[in-house]
């Protein structure tokens, strides 16, 4: 149940961010749910492989290269989901950064409720 709630929250955040970040668009809320679902699958399957392959540069940049990996995941997500458009690297970068910050903020309250 917690997974479904997380998907819905990420979908809502993605849908809202798509309205504010130029170069990113999500057609419907249903598309946003699909974006969040594909994003979670990519985070589970592709992201660890990318992190492993880019480990030296990630260590060299003290982890800042992880922002580039997150951006690549968003760009891959936009290729899989019809109705989710990202017009280049920088819109994907800002979308990824804002989505990460906002979802971390929202889910931080969830951990406090569990304690």
RASULTA-V67504 format. One record per residue. RES is the residue in one letter. PSI is psi in whole degrees, -180 to 180 (NA if undefined). NEAR is the number of other C-alpha atoms within 8 Angstrom. Layout:
BEGIN
res=RES psi=PSI near=NEAR
res=RES psi=PSI near=NEAR
END
This chain:
BEGIN
res=X psi=-38 near=4
res=X psi=-36 near=5
res=X psi=-43 near=6
res=X psi=-42 near=7
res=X psi=-41 near=8
res=X psi=-42 near=8
res=X psi=-44 near=12
res=X psi=-38 near=10
res=X psi=-45 near=9
res=X psi=-39 near=12
res=X psi=-43 near=14
res=X psi=-43 near=11
res=X psi=-42 near=11
res=X psi=-41 near=11
res=X psi=-41 near=12
res=X psi=-46 near=8
res=X psi=-35 near=11
res=X psi=-25 near=12
res=X psi=-18 near=9
res=X psi=-24 near=6
res=X psi=117 near=10
res=X psi=138 near=7
res=X psi=-3 near=9
res=X psi=131 near=14
res=X psi=141 near=10
res=X psi=124 near=12
res=X psi=-55 near=8
res=X psi=170 near=8
res=X psi=-30 near=10
res=X psi=-40 near=6
res=X psi=-38 near=13
res=X psi=-37 near=15
res=X psi=-42 near=13
res=X psi=-39 near=10
res=X psi=-46 near=13
res=X psi=-38 near=13
res=X psi=-47 near=9
res=X psi=-37 near=11
res=X psi=-42 near=11
res=X psi=-37 near=9
res=X psi=-44 near=9
res=X psi=-38 near=11
res=X psi=-32 near=10
res=X psi=-37 near=8
res=X psi=-52 near=8
res=X psi=-39 near=10
res=X psi=-44 near=12
res=X psi=-35 near=9
res=X psi=-45 near=8
res=X psi=-40 near=9
res=X psi=-43 near=11
res=X psi=-44 near=7
res=X psi=-27 near=6
res=X psi=21 near=8
res=X psi=-44 near=8
res=X psi=-45 near=6
res=X psi=-30 near=8
res=X psi=-41 near=13
res=X psi=-42 near=8
res=X psi=-37 near=7
res=X psi=11 near=8
res=X psi=36 near=7
res=X psi=-7 near=8
res=X psi=-26 near=8
res=X psi=-18 near=10
res=X psi=-27 near=9
res=X psi=-37 near=10
res=X psi=-40 near=9
res=X psi=-44 near=11
res=X psi=-39 near=11
res=X psi=-43 near=12
res=X psi=-38 near=9
res=X psi=-41 near=13
res=X psi=-42 near=11
res=X psi=-40 near=12
res=X psi=-42 near=8
res=X psi=-41 near=12
res=X psi=-23 near=12
res=X psi=-29 near=7
res=X psi=-33 near=7
res=X psi=118 near=11
res=X psi=136 near=8
res=X psi=-4 near=9
res=X psi=111 near=13
res=X psi=135 near=10
res=X psi=123 near=11
res=X psi=51 near=8
res=X psi=-180 near=8
res=X psi=-49 near=8
res=X psi=-42 near=6
res=X psi=-38 near=13
res=X psi=-38 near=15
res=X psi=-50 near=12
res=X psi=-38 near=9
res=X psi=-46 near=12
res=X psi=-45 near=12
res=X psi=-48 near=9
res=X psi=-41 near=9
res=X psi=-40 near=12
res=X psi=-46 near=8
res=X psi=-48 near=8
res=X psi=-42 near=9
res=X psi=-36 near=11
res=X psi=-41 near=8
res=X psi=-47 near=8
res=X psi=-43 near=8
res=X psi=-14 near=8
res=X psi=-29 near=8
res=X psi=-30 near=8
res=X psi=-40 near=8
res=X psi=-35 near=8
res=X psi=-32 near=7
res=X psi=-29 near=6
res=X psi=-25 near=5
res=X psi=NA near=4
END
